[in-house]
Amino acid sequence: MRPTNPHWHERLKQLTARTMTTLVCTFAVYALQAQDISQIGKGDPLIITGSIGTQNTYYHSSYGNGYMSPLSNSVYANLNISISGFSMPFSVYYSNDNLNFSYPQFSFNLTPRYKNFTAHIGRSSMPFSSYILNMSFNGVGLEYRDKTFRASAFYGILRNAVNDNPEDPNPRKPQYRRIGWGFSAGYGRGGNSIDLYLLRAYDSPNSIDEYWRQYYRPQENLVVGLKGMLRVKNFLSFSANIATSAFTADKESPKISAGEATRFDKIFEARYTSSVRYAGDASMTLSLGGVNTSVFYKIIQPDYTSLGTYYTSNNYHSLGVNFSTSLFRNLSISGSFSGQQDNLSNQQLYTTSGYVYSAMASYRIGNNFSISAMYNGYLQKQTDGTAKVNDTTKVHRVLHSYSLMPSYSVSGDLFDHSMSLSLNYTQNKDLNKFSIGLSDVETMAIGASYVIGVKPWEMDFSTSVSHQQTKGFNTEYISDVASLSTSRGFLKEKTLNTSATVSLCYNHVKRTSKSLSMALDLSASYTLKKVHSFSASASFSKYGDVNPTKTTSSLDATDIRLSLNYLYTFTLLSIKHKDKKKK
């Protein structure tokens, strides 16, 4: 059949021309991507390497092939051309009827180094305070570092504009192109240090369509931070990390032209949508008599914003303490407690408080036996804010989790043995006195595993079993899993490896369903002359409803999956320096 659109030939020519133009442009600039220009002339003149592979999978299910395609095939090829240290990778991927080419992109990065200086050109990132900058930038930067002094500066684009046509059926959420610049300076010696940071970031108003500007307003930001550490001999240390942010939600709103607000007009103009907020944390660590203790405090004011971070939680503060110690060389003990509360502005309907606490002990007897015990707890409360808490609906929950994990291992002339056991009990309970337990959950989990290595056969055998029982409001769920597996390597250099696993799983939802599944998994891999890699796997499973109240209870469902893969790696051409050839 002929196409109904008479202009489809012309449209295809336009798309082809546009695609080829893009590919030529991207190839022209990619020679600079992710390269270190300080290595110019130091790399080998020409090295061409690559790989070719294929993945083929057959899948059959008696329930139909809605889950995945019955036959999937893919072929891929990668080629890397390295010229005097510059690397140019290309890739081609074919999957059934889909063909994708991956060509070099416009993004690039140069990182030349000279003595204590490091330059960044292109897509880069620089170490800053976590409250100020954790995004990469596309621009230029310079760092200086020696044993005691450090400094850095950058200028670039923090994020690109998203400017879809408003008339598109499903346009993406628009965003302005964001530009930023900043610098840092620091000094450190003998465990003591201090660093100063500054970031200026702002949106470019004309980077999105005028239609979008009425719904999304350009923003700007000035953030100043200070981070430091003070060490008192070898047993006491203090650290702090603070930041102050001046943020404008709409940089086109009226400007404040009187008073102290005009002092920093050259780098930040205060407007009627501007606000100043701060964030920070501080900690003290004490080490005496083998006991390590630390106390920390953190606060982030409401609406604290830095345009140099992807996301920062705010409107809360927290206080906590950690400790750890070792006794008798074989016993290790640690614990922690912290509390957090939000609604620092007192403008939320309710205030939520949370308390996290934990304790852990680990004991070792000789080189064979060890046992660990752990407790984790969490308590959540809700109190009044701008509204009165309703006693019947207020949040008041507690979670307790207990774990015990003993393990034993021994090695002999013929056999290696390893055994482990795990027990866990978790309770999540609603403490509201008006609650009837709709969201209460209790879980008991037990697991055991055993591994034996047969040295004369160079084989490993392992088995594991687990049982989990979860109870909720008028519900109960039980799961039992057992498995047996073995693996072995063959040939002199163990280039042929095989494994097999048999597993059984039983699930029971009280008064609802009972199901059973059995599976067999086989796999093998072989490497030939270090460049040819073959792998094959097969899985066979039977499953179904085994609820005796149903007449069709049986393992009547079957899944079969077969996979065959191949990978060939090669060096097409290698021209190296003469001195390397001699070596």
Secondary structure, 3 states (H helix, E strand, C coil): CCCCCCCHHHHHHHHHHHHHHHHHHHHHHHCCCCECHHHCCCCCCEEEEEEEEEEEEEEEECCCCCCCCCEEEEEEEEEEEEECCEEEEEEEEEECCEEEEECCCCCCEECCEECCEEEEEEEECCCCCCCCCCCCEEEEEEEEECCCEEEEEEEEEEECCECCCCCCCCCCCCECCEEEEEEEEEEEECCEEEEEEEEEEEECHHHCCHHHHCCCCCCEEEEEEEEEEEEECCCEEEEEEEEEEEEECCCCCCECCCHHHHCCCCCCCCECCEEEEEEEEEEEEEEECCEEEEEEEEEECCCCCCCCCCCCCCCEEEEEEEEEEEECCCEEEEEEEEEEEECCCCCCCEEEEEEEEEEEEEEEECCCEEEEEEEEEEEEEEEECCCCCCCCCCCEEEEEEEEEEEEEEEECCCEEEEEEEEEEEEEEEECCCCCCCCCCEEEEEEEEEEEEEECCCCEEEEEEEEEEEEEECCEEEEEEEEEEEEEEEECCCCCEEEEEEEEEEEEEECCCEEEEEEEEEEEEEEEECCCEEEEEEEEEEEEEECCCCCCCCCCCEEEEEEEEEEEEEEEEEEECCHHHHHC
